[in-house]
Amino acid sequence: MSRRAIVFIAMSIAVSVSVAPAFGERRDIDLHDYDDDLMRDLDKTIKYFEPDITARNAQGALDDAAILQDGFKYTADYFAKKDNAEDAVQISKDGLKFVASAIKSVSESDFDAAAEAARGAARTCRACHDTYKPLKKQ
Ligand code: HEC
């Protein structure tokens, strides 16, 4: 197994441990100032991210990655200011790691590894929503 594969697996395990929320324990957080427009941009972008990678559209994938990075930075900062939202900050950091790993792999033209990282980034969106997104919006 290559060193990169090992690092990736270790990272995936770390992420799946840290994003596993206490199920059923939905957090009640005041989200009145949350940036829903940004979320909708992220939603469009995440849909293109893996297809851009598998199409070997490196520039497109890097553009997507930049938007996703801004998004995960926003959520990390946003939830860092809230009480009882440490997992949301950790999940956001996990998302940033996946995006960074995708960028690195795209730059090395390793599109398989990049696609795997893109799927990891998409999982981190859902991991946060499972605990933090109000049910009415699901
Ligand atoms: C750390 C937490 C977190 C992360 C990471 C996160 N979200 Fe969200 N997202 C939320 C919360 C909380 C809401 C609900 C906001 C509200 O109710 O105002 C939301 C709402 C949304 C919505 C609905 C917006 C609307 O129209 O009301 C979409 C779409 C969405 N997120 C997409 C994404 C995508 C795509 C990603 C990943 C690239 C992502 N989110 C990452 C927490 C997160």
Backbone and ligand atoms as CSV (ligand in chain L), in Angstrom:
chain,resi,resn,atom,element,x,y,z
A,1,MET,N,N,0.861,-1.193,0.000
A,1,MET,CA,C,0.000,0.000,0.000
A,1,MET,C,C,0.896,1.242,0.000
A,2,SER,N,N,0.526,2.233,-0.789
A,2,SER,CA,C,1.367,3.427,-0.848
A,2,SER,C,C,1.193,4.238,0.432
A,3,ARG,N,N,2.178,5.075,0.687
A,3,ARG,CA,C,2.125,5.902,1.884
A,3,ARG,C,C,0.890,6.798,1.858
A,4,ARG,N,N,0.575,7.277,0.654
A,4,ARG,CA,C,-0.577,8.163,0.550
A,4,ARG,C,C,-1.872,7.427,0.890
A,5,ALA,N,N,-1.946,6.163,0.437
A,5,ALA,CA,C,-3.154,5.386,0.736
A,5,ALA,C,C,-3.281,5.219,2.245
A,6,ILE,N,N,-2.160,4.968,2.903
A,6,ILE,CA,C,-2.217,4.768,4.358
A,6,ILE,C,C,-2.644,6.049,5.056
A,7,VAL,N,N,-2.051,7.156,4.619
A,7,VAL,CA,C,-2.428,8.440,5.225
A,7,VAL,C,C,-3.915,8.685,5.009
A,8,PHE,N,N,-4.364,8.366,3.801
A,8,PHE,CA,C,-5.769,8.623,3.493
A,8,PHE,C,C,-6.686,7.777,4.362
A,9,ILE,N,N,-6.343,6.507,4.521
A,9,ILE,CA,C,-7.193,5.624,5.323
A,9,ILE,C,C,-7.201,6.107,6.776
A,10,ALA,N,N,-6.023,6.466,7.266
A,10,ALA,CA,C,-5.950,6.947,8.649
A,10,ALA,C,C,-6.831,8.176,8.805
A,11,MET,N,N,-6.784,9.051,7.799
A,11,MET,CA,C,-7.585,10.274,7.865
A,11,MET,C,C,-9.071,9.942,7.828
A,12,SER,N,N,-9.437,8.981,6.974
A,12,SER,CA,C,-10.844,8.619,6.868
A,12,SER,C,C,-11.353,8.072,8.194
A,13,ILE,N,N,-10.501,7.274,8.851
A,13,ILE,CA,C,-10.940,6.713,10.133
A,13,ILE,C,C,-11.100,7.847,11.135
A,14,ALA,N,N,-10.121,8.740,11.153
A,14,ALA,CA,C,-10.199,9.864,12.090
A,14,ALA,C,C,-11.472,10.648,11.840
A,15,VAL,N,N,-11.800,10.864,10.567
A,15,VAL,CA,C,-12.990,11.642,10.254
A,15,VAL,C,C,-14.233,10.894,10.683
A,16,SER,N,N,-14.306,9.589,10.358
A,16,SER,CA,C,-15.552,8.904,10.680
A,16,SER,C,C,-15.743,8.831,12.182
A,17,VAL,N,N,-14.647,8.771,12.944
A,17,VAL,CA,C,-14.808,8.784,14.396
A,17,VAL,C,C,-15.274,10.154,14.843
A,18,SER,N,N,-14.619,11.204,14.311
A,18,SER,CA,C,-14.943,12.519,14.849
A,18,SER,C,C,-16.283,13.046,14.354
A,19,VAL,N,N,-16.782,12.551,13.203
A,19,VAL,CA,C,-18.057,13.082,12.733
A,19,VAL,C,C,-19.248,12.264,13.219
A,20,ALA,N,N,-18.986,11.115,13.843
A,20,ALA,CA,C,-20.122,10.328,14.307
A,20,ALA,C,C,-20.811,11.071,15.446
A,21,PRO,N,N,-21.976,11.655,15.176
A,21,PRO,CA,C,-22.622,12.416,16.241
A,21,PRO,C,C,-23.353,11.472,17.184
A,22,ALA,N,N,-23.660,11.945,18.350
A,22,ALA,CA,C,-24.510,11.163,19.230
A,22,ALA,C,C,-25.891,11.198,18.596
A,23,PHE,N,N,-26.300,10.086,18.004
A,23,PHE,CA,C,-27.525,10.114,17.200
A,23,PHE,C,C,-28.739,10.452,18.047
A,24,GLY,N,N,-29.651,11.145,17.436
A,24,GLY,CA,C,-30.860,11.534,18.147
A,24,GLY,C,C,-30.647,12.798,18.957
A,25,GLU,N,N,-29.406,13.217,19.024
A,25,GLU,CA,C,-29.141,14.382,19.852
A,25,GLU,C,C,-28.941,15.588,18.938
A,26,ARG,N,N,-30.033,16.123,18.444
A,26,ARG,CA,C,-29.948,17.249,17.528
A,26,ARG,C,C,-29.730,18.527,18.344
A,27,ARG,N,N,-28.773,19.310,17.925
A,27,ARG,CA,C,-28.444,20.504,18.707
A,27,ARG,C,C,-29.392,21.652,18.380
A,28,ASP,N,N,-29.763,22.334,19.407
A,28,ASP,CA,C,-30.663,23.464,19.236
A,28,ASP,C,C,-29.826,24.744,19.292
A,29,ILE,N,N,-29.490,25.245,18.118
A,29,ILE,CA,C,-28.593,26.396,18.061
A,29,ILE,C,C,-29.295,27.525,17.311
A,30,ASP,N,N,-29.106,28.732,17.795
A,30,ASP,CA,C,-29.719,29.878,17.124
A,30,ASP,C,C,-28.992,30.137,15.807
A,31,LEU,N,N,-29.715,29.960,14.701
A,31,LEU,CA,C,-29.094,30.057,13.377
A,31,LEU,C,C,-29.612,31.264,12.596
A,32,HIS,N,N,-30.159,32.257,13.303
A,32,HIS,CA,C,-30.830,33.339,12.560
A,32,HIS,C,C,-29.872,34.092,11.631
A,33,ASP,N,N,-28.589,34.133,11.994
A,33,ASP,CA,C,-27.641,34.891,11.159
A,33,ASP,C,C,-26.805,33.957,10.272
A,34,TYR,N,N,-27.279,32.740,10.087
A,34,TYR,CA,C,-26.519,31.775,9.286
A,34,TYR,C,C,-26.635,32.110,7.803
A,35,ASP,N,N,-25.559,31.864,7.052
A,35,ASP,CA,C,-25.530,32.269,5.643
A,35,ASP,C,C,-26.087,31.151,4.740
A,36,ASP,N,N,-27.401,31.164,4.542
A,36,ASP,CA,C,-28.034,30.138,3.710
A,36,ASP,C,C,-27.641,30.264,2.235
A,37,ASP,N,N,-27.369,31.508,1.780
A,37,ASP,CA,C,-26.940,31.694,0.382
A,37,ASP,C,C,-25.633,30.961,0.123
A,38,LEU,N,N,-24.735,31.077,1.090
A,38,LEU,CA,C,-23.458,30.386,0.956
A,38,LEU,C,C,-23.696,28.878,0.870
A,39,MET,N,N,-24.602,28.376,1.727
A,39,MET,CA,C,-24.904,26.940,1.705
A,39,MET,C,C,-25.413,26.522,0.331
A,40,ARG,N,N,-26.258,27.358,-0.258
A,40,ARG,CA,C,-26.794,26.996,-1.583
A,40,ARG,C,C,-25.686,26.996,-2.638
A,41,ASP,N,N,-24.733,27.933,-2.512
A,41,ASP,CA,C,-23.564,27.912,-3.410
A,41,ASP,C,C,-22.771,26.623,-3.221
A,42,LEU,N,N,-22.596,26.249,-1.957
A,42,LEU,CA,C,-21.848,25.013,-1.677
A,42,LEU,C,C,-22.560,23.818,-2.290
A,43,ASP,N,N,-23.882,23.862,-2.213
A,43,ASP,CA,C,-24.676,22.754,-2.726
A,43,ASP,C,C,-24.457,22.575,-4.226
A,44,LYS,N,N,-24.453,23.693,-4.958
A,44,LYS,CA,C,-24.192,23.620,-6.404
A,44,LYS,C,C,-22.786,23.092,-6.636
A,45,THR,N,N,-21.845,23.624,-5.848
A,45,THR,CA,C,-20.438,23.308,-6.075
A,45,THR,C,C,-20.127,21.846,-5.787
A,46,ILE,N,N,-20.694,21.325,-4.694
A,46,ILE,CA,C,-20.363,19.937,-4.335
A,46,ILE,C,C,-20.888,18.981,-5.410
A,47,LYS,N,N,-21.948,19.395,-6.112
A,47,LYS,CA,C,-22.485,18.523,-7.170
A,47,LYS,C,C,-21.543,18.456,-8.366
A,48,TYR,N,N,-20.758,19.520,-8.578
A,48,TYR,CA,C,-19.816,19.523,-9.710
A,48,TYR,C,C,-18.449,18.966,-9.350
A,49,PHE,N,N,-18.157,18.969,-8.045
A,49,PHE,CA,C,-16.778,18.712,-7.620
A,49,PHE,C,C,-16.272,17.350,-8.108
A,50,GLU,N,N,-16.947,16.279,-7.705
A,50,GLU,CA,C,-16.465,14.958,-8.116
A,50,GLU,C,C,-16.554,14.765,-9.633
A,51,PRO,N,N,-17.673,15.166,-10.287
A,51,PRO,CA,C,-17.704,15.049,-11.761
A,51,PRO,C,C,-16.568,15.828,-12.445
A,52,ASP,N,N,-16.242,17.019,-11.964
A,52,ASP,CA,C,-15.119,17.765,-12.550
A,52,ASP,C,C,-13.820,16.968,-12.405
A,53,ILE,N,N,-13.667,16.345,-11.244
A,53,ILE,CA,C,-12.444,15.564,-11.004
A,53,ILE,C,C,-12.388,14.359,-11.934
A,54,THR,N,N,-13.500,13.624,-12.006
A,54,THR,CA,C,-13.453,12.413,-12.836
A,54,THR,C,C,-13.347,12.763,-14.316
A,55,ALA,N,N,-13.810,13.966,-14.694
A,55,ALA,CA,C,-13.635,14.424,-16.074
A,55,ALA,C,C,-12.220,14.980,-16.295
A,56,ARG,N,N,-11.395,14.936,-15.267
A,56,ARG,CA,C,-10.018,15.454,-15.304
A,56,ARG,C,C,-9.982,16.928,-15.681
A,57,ASN,N,N,-11.019,17.623,-15.263
A,57,ASN,CA,C,-11.070,19.069,-15.453
A,57,ASN,C,C,-10.396,19.714,-14.233
A,58,ALA,N,N,-9.068,19.776,-14.285
A,58,ALA,CA,C,-8.308,20.209,-13.105
A,58,ALA,C,C,-8.675,21.629,-12.705
A,59,GLN,N,N,-8.780,22.542,-13.681
A,59,GLN,CA,C,-9.073,23.927,-13.329
A,59,GLN,C,C,-10.452,24.040,-12.687
A,60,GLY,N,N,-11.429,23.346,-13.286
A,60,GLY,CA,C,-12.776,23.355,-12.712
A,60,GLY,C,C,-12.768,22.816,-11.292
A,61,ALA,N,N,-12.059,21.715,-11.080
A,61,ALA,CA,C,-12.008,21.098,-9.757
A,61,ALA,C,C,-11.352,22.040,-8.743
A,62,LEU,N,N,-10.310,22.747,-9.175
A,62,LEU,CA,C,-9.631,23.663,-8.253
A,62,LEU,C,C,-10.524,24.864,-7.921
A,63,ASP,N,N,-11.299,25.309,-8.914
A,63,ASP,CA,C,-12.256,26.398,-8.648
A,63,ASP,C,C,-13.315,25.939,-7.642
A,64,ASP,N,N,-13.841,24.729,-7.856
A,64,ASP,CA,C,-14.821,24.182,-6.906
A,64,ASP,C,C,-14.206,24.114,-5.507
A,65,ALA,N,N,-12.970,23.606,-5.462
A,65,ALA,CA,C,-12.307,23.412,-4.176
A,65,ALA,C,C,-12.182,24.734,-3.426
A,66,ALA,N,N,-11.904,25.823,-4.168
A,66,ALA,CA,C,-11.739,27.127,-3.514
A,66,ALA,C,C,-13.055,27.555,-2.863
A,67,ILE,N,N,-14.174,27.315,-3.552
A,67,ILE,CA,C,-15.487,27.681,-2.989
A,67,ILE,C,C,-15.784,26.827,-1.755
A,68,LEU,N,N,-15.480,25.538,-1.864
A,68,LEU,CA,C,-15.743,24.647,-0.726
A,68,LEU,C,C,-14.876,25.024,0.471
A,69,GLN,N,N,-13.629,25.411,0.199
A,69,GLN,CA,C,-12.761,25.843,1.305
A,69,GLN,C,C,-13.352,27.050,2.015
A,70,ASP,N,N,-13.814,28.025,1.226
A,70,ASP,CA,C,-14.442,29.196,1.844
A,70,ASP,C,C,-15.624,28.772,2.699
A,71,GLY,N,N,-16.403,27.810,2.176
A,71,GLY,CA,C,-17.584,27.347,2.906
A,71,GLY,C,C,-17.224,26.692,4.223
A,72,PHE,N,N,-16.257,25.777,4.197
A,72,PHE,CA,C,-15.894,25.086,5.440
A,72,PHE,C,C,-15.212,26.046,6.417
A,73,LYS,N,N,-14.494,27.040,5.889
A,73,LYS,CA,C,-13.905,28.040,6.799
A,73,LYS,C,C,-15.012,28.845,7.470
A,74,TYR,N,N,-16.019,29.191,6.656
A,74,TYR,CA,C,-17.155,29.930,7.216
A,74,TYR,C,C,-17.822,29.124,8.329
A,75,THR,N,N,-18.121,27.836,8.053
A,75,THR,CA,C,-18.830,27.061,9.075
A,75,THR,C,C,-17.940,26.866,10.313
A,76,ALA,N,N,-16.631,26.678,10.113
A,76,ALA,CA,C,-15.742,26.532,11.277
A,76,ALA,C,C,-15.792,27.788,12.143
A,77,ASP,N,N,-15.701,28.962,11.515
A,77,ASP,CA,C,-15.729,30.214,12.280
A,77,ASP,C,C,-17.090,30.438,12.925
A,78,TYR,N,N,-18.129,30.145,12.158
A,78,TYR,CA,C,-19.487,30.397,12.639
A,78,TYR,C,C,-19.767,29.582,13.899
A,79,PHE,N,N,-19.460,28.275,13.827
A,79,PHE,CA,C,-19.804,27.415,14.961
A,79,PHE,C,C,-18.818,27.563,16.108
A,80,ALA,N,N,-17.618,28.089,15.827
A,80,ALA,CA,C,-16.669,28.335,16.911
A,80,ALA,C,C,-17.224,29.383,17.875
A,81,LYS,N,N,-18.114,30.245,17.377
A,81,LYS,CA,C,-18.682,31.306,18.230
A,81,LYS,C,C,-19.906,30.822,19.002
A,82,LYS,N,N,-20.362,29.592,18.732
A,82,LYS,CA,C,-21.571,29.084,19.388
A,82,LYS,C,C,-21.204,28.161,20.540
A,83,ASP,N,N,-22.103,28.060,21.512
A,83,ASP,CA,C,-21.911,27.083,22.583
A,83,ASP,C,C,-22.343,25.718,22.085
A,84,ASN,N,N,-21.739,24.687,22.636
A,84,ASN,CA,C,-22.202,23.329,22.403
A,84,ASN,C,C,-22.128,22.936,20.923
A,85,ALA,N,N,-21.144,23.465,20.204
A,85,ALA,CA,C,-21.066,23.178,18.769
A,85,ALA,C,C,-19.649,22.752,18.369
A,86,GLU,N,N,-18.928,22.157,19.335
A,86,GLU,CA,C,-17.539,21.767,19.050
A,86,GLU,C,C,-17.477,20.784,17.880
A,87,ASP,N,N,-18.435,19.859,17.805
A,87,ASP,CA,C,-18.351,18.876,16.710
A,87,ASP,C,C,-18.500,19.566,15.365
A,88,ALA,N,N,-19.309,20.617,15.304
A,88,ALA,CA,C,-19.508,21.309,14.024
A,88,ALA,C,C,-18.193,21.930,13.568
A,89,VAL,N,N,-17.410,22.423,14.538
A,89,VAL,CA,C,-16.111,23.008,14.189
A,89,VAL,C,C,-15.183,21.902,13.699
A,90,GLN,N,N,-15.200,20.776,14.414
A,90,GLN,CA,C,-14.341,19.649,14.013
A,90,GLN,C,C,-14.746,19.124,12.636
A,91,ILE,N,N,-16.042,19.002,12.404
A,91,ILE,CA,C,-16.530,18.513,11.102
A,91,ILE,C,C,-16.055,19.459,9.993
A,92,SER,N,N,-16.137,20.765,10.253
A,92,SER,CA,C,-15.699,21.741,9.252
A,92,SER,C,C,-14.210,21.568,8.959
A,93,LYS,N,N,-13.433,21.324,10.021
A,93,LYS,CA,C,-11.988,21.121,9.813
A,93,LYS,C,C,-11.730,19.851,9.019
A,94,ASP,N,N,-12.526,18.813,9.286
A,94,ASP,CA,C,-12.398,17.579,8.506
A,94,ASP,C,C,-12.692,17.866,7.036
A,95,GLY,N,N,-13.723,18.678,6.779
A,95,GLY,CA,C,-14.064,19.055,5.412
A,95,GLY,C,C,-12.889,19.767,4.751
A,96,LEU,N,N,-12.253,20.679,5.504
A,96,LEU,CA,C,-11.096,21.402,4.953
A,96,LEU,C,C,-9.967,20.435,4.613
A,97,LYS,N,N,-9.781,19.417,5.463
A,97,LYS,CA,C,-8.712,18.444,5.190
A,97,LYS,C,C,-9.003,17.675,3.902
A,98,PHE,N,N,-10.262,17.282,3.733
A,98,PHE,CA,C,-10.612,16.554,2.509
A,98,PHE,C,C,-10.396,17.428,1.277
A,99,VAL,N,N,-10.790,18.695,1.370
A,99,VAL,CA,C,-10.631,19.581,0.212
A,99,VAL,C,C,-9.137,19.781,-0.072
A,100,ALA,N,N,-8.344,19.975,0.986
A,100,ALA,CA,C,-6.901,20.162,0.791
A,100,ALA,C,C,-6.303,18.923,0.136
A,101,SER,N,N,-6.765,17.760,0.579
A,101,SER,CA,C,-6.240,16.525,0.017
A,101,SER,C,C,-6.654,16.379,-1.450
A,102,ALA,N,N,-7.883,16.806,-1.774
A,102,ALA,CA,C,-8.336,16.752,-3.172
A,102,ALA,C,C,-7.485,17.686,-4.036
A,103,ILE,N,N,-7.207,18.893,-3.529
A,103,ILE,CA,C,-6.402,19.855,-4.293
A,103,ILE,C,C,-5.014,19.272,-4.574
A,104,LYS,N,N,-4.440,18.663,-3.532
A,104,LYS,CA,C,-3.104,18.097,-3.677
A,104,LYS,C,C,-3.127,17.004,-4.747
A,105,SER,N,N,-4.135,16.129,-4.658
A,105,SER,CA,C,-4.192,15.027,-5.621
A,105,SER,C,C,-4.448,15.524,-7.037
A,106,VAL,N,N,-5.319,16.531,-7.183
A,106,VAL,CA,C,-5.558,17.092,-8.525
A,106,VAL,C,C,-4.249,17.660,-9.071
A,107,SER,N,N,-3.504,18.366,-8.215
A,107,SER,CA,C,-2.239,18.965,-8.672
A,107,SER,C,C,-1.261,17.886,-9.105
A,108,GLU,N,N,-1.376,16.707,-8.494
A,108,GLU,CA,C,-0.480,15.604,-8.874
A,108,GLU,C,C,-1.094,14.728,-9.964
A,109,SER,N,N,-2.237,15.182,-10.511
A,109,SER,CA,C,-2.983,14.415,-11.525
A,109,SER,C,C,-3.375,13.026,-11.042
A,110,ASP,N,N,-3.555,12.879,-9.729
A,110,ASP,CA,C,-4.051,11.618,-9.177
A,110,ASP,C,C,-5.557,11.784,-8.975
A,111,PHE,N,N,-6.306,11.590,-10.064
A,111,PHE,CA,C,-7.727,11.916,-10.035
A,111,PHE,C,C,-8.540,10.899,-9.231
A,112,ASP,N,N,-8.031,9.668,-9.115
A,112,ASP,CA,C,-8.755,8.687,-8.294
A,112,ASP,C,C,-8.736,9.099,-6.824
A,113,ALA,N,N,-7.548,9.457,-6.349
A,113,ALA,CA,C,-7.436,9.888,-4.950
A,113,ALA,C,C,-8.246,11.163,-4.737
A,114,ALA,N,N,-8.226,12.052,-5.725
A,114,ALA,CA,C,-8.966,13.310,-5.602
A,114,ALA,C,C,-10.467,13.030,-5.510
A,115,ALA,N,N,-10.955,12.074,-6.314
A,115,ALA,CA,C,-12.388,11.758,-6.294
A,115,ALA,C,C,-12.788,11.188,-4.935
A,116,GLU,N,N,-11.910,10.352,-4.381
A,116,GLU,CA,C,-12.164,9.783,-3.051
A,116,GLU,C,C,-12.257,10.914,-2.012
A,117,ALA,N,N,-11.345,11.866,-2.104
A,117,ALA,CA,C,-11.366,12.991,-1.166
A,117,ALA,C,C,-12.621,13.842,-1.371
A,118,ALA,N,N,-13.056,13.973,-2.623
A,118,ALA,CA,C,-14.270,14.752,-2.899
A,118,ALA,C,C,-15.481,14.089,-2.245
A,119,ARG,N,N,-15.516,12.752,-2.282
A,119,ARG,CA,C,-16.636,12.060,-1.621
A,119,ARG,C,C,-16.566,12.277,-0.108
A,120,GLY,N,N,-15.350,12.310,0.418
A,120,GLY,CA,C,-15.187,12.592,1.854
A,120,GLY,C,C,-15.723,13.969,2.203
A,121,ALA,N,N,-15.442,14.945,1.341
A,121,ALA,CA,C,-15.934,16.312,1.594
A,121,ALA,C,C,-17.461,16.314,1.604
A,122,ALA,N,N,-18.077,15.597,0.667
A,122,ALA,CA,C,-19.543,15.557,0.611
A,122,ALA,C,C,-20.114,14.896,1.868
A,123,ARG,N,N,-19.400,13.891,2.378
A,123,ARG,CA,C,-19.878,13.247,3.608
A,123,ARG,C,C,-19.845,14.217,4.780
A,124,THR,N,N,-18.861,15.118,4.793
A,124,THR,CA,C,-18.778,16.029,5.938
A,124,THR,C,C,-19.953,17.011,5.931
A,125,CYS,N,N,-20.454,17.386,4.744
A,125,CYS,CA,C,-21.659,18.228,4.704
A,125,CYS,C,C,-22.784,17.502,5.443
A,126,ARG,N,N,-22.989,16.240,5.067
A,126,ARG,CA,C,-24.110,15.497,5.650
A,126,ARG,C,C,-23.900,15.267,7.137
A,127,ALA,N,N,-22.646,15.041,7.527
A,127,ALA,CA,C,-22.374,14.784,8.944
A,127,ALA,C,C,-22.808,15.983,9.778
A,128,CYS,N,N,-22.528,17.175,9.284
A,128,CYS,CA,C,-22.933,18.351,10.059
A,128,CYS,C,C,-24.452,18.495,10.047
A,129,HIS,N,N,-25.056,18.313,8.903
A,129,HIS,CA,C,-26.517,18.459,8.815
A,129,HIS,C,C,-27.226,17.483,9.741
A,130,ASP,N,N,-26.679,16.266,9.877
A,130,ASP,CA,C,-27.323,15.263,10.735
A,130,ASP,C,C,-27.533,15.782,12.151
A,131,THR,N,N,-26.609,16.586,12.618
A,131,THR,CA,C,-26.740,17.057,13.991
A,131,THR,C,C,-27.215,18.507,14.082
A,132,TYR,N,N,-26.838,19.320,13.124
A,132,TYR,CA,C,-27.014,20.760,13.312
A,132,TYR,C,C,-28.063,21.428,12.434
A,133,LYS,N,N,-28.508,20.740,11.385
A,133,LYS,CA,C,-29.461,21.408,10.500
A,133,LYS,C,C,-30.873,21.120,11.007
A,134,PRO,N,N,-31.678,22.151,11.213
A,134,PRO,CA,C,-33.030,21.906,11.717
A,134,PRO,C,C,-33.786,20.975,10.776
A,135,LEU,N,N,-34.583,20.086,11.342
A,135,LEU,CA,C,-35.247,19.055,10.533
A,135,LEU,C,C,-36.147,19.613,9.455
A,136,LYS,N,N,-36.807,20.723,9.735
A,136,LYS,CA,C,-37.733,21.288,8.746
A,136,LYS,C,C,-37.014,21.590,7.436
A,137,LYS,N,N,-35.672,21.759,7.503
A,137,LYS,CA,C,-34.947,22.141,6.292
A,137,LYS,C,C,-34.351,20.955,5.561
A,138,GLN,N,N,-34.521,19.758,6.082
A,138,GLN,CA,C,-33.858,18.612,5.450
A,138,GLN,C,C,-34.519,18.245,4.140
L,1,HEC,C1,C,-20.466,22.485,10.275
L,1,HEC,C2,C,-21.814,22.429,9.832
L,1,HEC,C3,C,-22.172,22.449,8.371
L,1,HEC,C4,C,-21.388,22.087,7.308
L,1,HEC,C5,C,-19.940,21.604,7.303
L,1,HEC,C6,C,-22.219,22.246,6.143
L,1,HEC,N1,N,-23.461,22.699,6.481
L,1,HEC,FE1,FE,-25.008,23.043,5.204
L,1,HEC,N2,N,-26.135,23.693,6.763
L,1,HEC,C7,C,-25.761,23.695,8.081
L,1,HEC,C8,C,-26.845,24.222,8.903
L,1,HEC,C9,C,-26.813,24.406,10.408
L,1,HEC,C10,C,-27.898,24.526,8.025
L,1,HEC,C11,C,-29.283,25.118,8.389
L,1,HEC,C12,C,-29.209,26.624,8.387
L,1,HEC,C13,C,-30.500,27.287,8.783
L,1,HEC,O1,O,-31.414,26.608,9.253
L,1,HEC,O2,O,-30.575,28.515,8.636
L,1,HEC,C14,C,-27.417,24.182,6.688
L,1,HEC,C15,C,-28.166,24.336,5.540
L,1,HEC,C16,C,-27.781,23.920,4.292
L,1,HEC,C17,C,-28.618,24.012,3.107
L,1,HEC,C18,C,-30.031,24.587,3.034
L,1,HEC,C19,C,-29.943,26.089,2.820
L,1,HEC,C20,C,-31.317,26.721,2.692
L,1,HEC,O3,O,-31.731,26.957,1.570
L,1,HEC,O4,O,-31.940,26.956,3.712
L,1,HEC,C21,C,-27.889,23.496,2.063
L,1,HEC,C22,C,-28.312,23.364,0.631
L,1,HEC,C23,C,-26.592,23.077,2.612
L,1,HEC,N3,N,-26.572,23.363,3.956
L,1,HEC,C24,C,-25.559,22.515,1.869
L,1,HEC,C25,C,-24.289,22.202,2.379
L,1,HEC,C26,C,-23.209,21.615,1.607
L,1,HEC,C27,C,-23.292,21.235,0.143
L,1,HEC,C28,C,-22.155,21.477,2.462
L,1,HEC,C29,C,-20.787,20.904,2.187
L,1,HEC,C30,C,-20.021,21.339,1.081
L,1,HEC,C31,C,-22.584,21.960,3.756
L,1,HEC,N4,N,-23.879,22.391,3.668
L,1,HEC,C32,C,-21.768,21.960,4.867
L,1,HEC,C33,C,-24.557,23.258,8.585
L,1,HEC,C34,C,-23.477,22.827,7.841
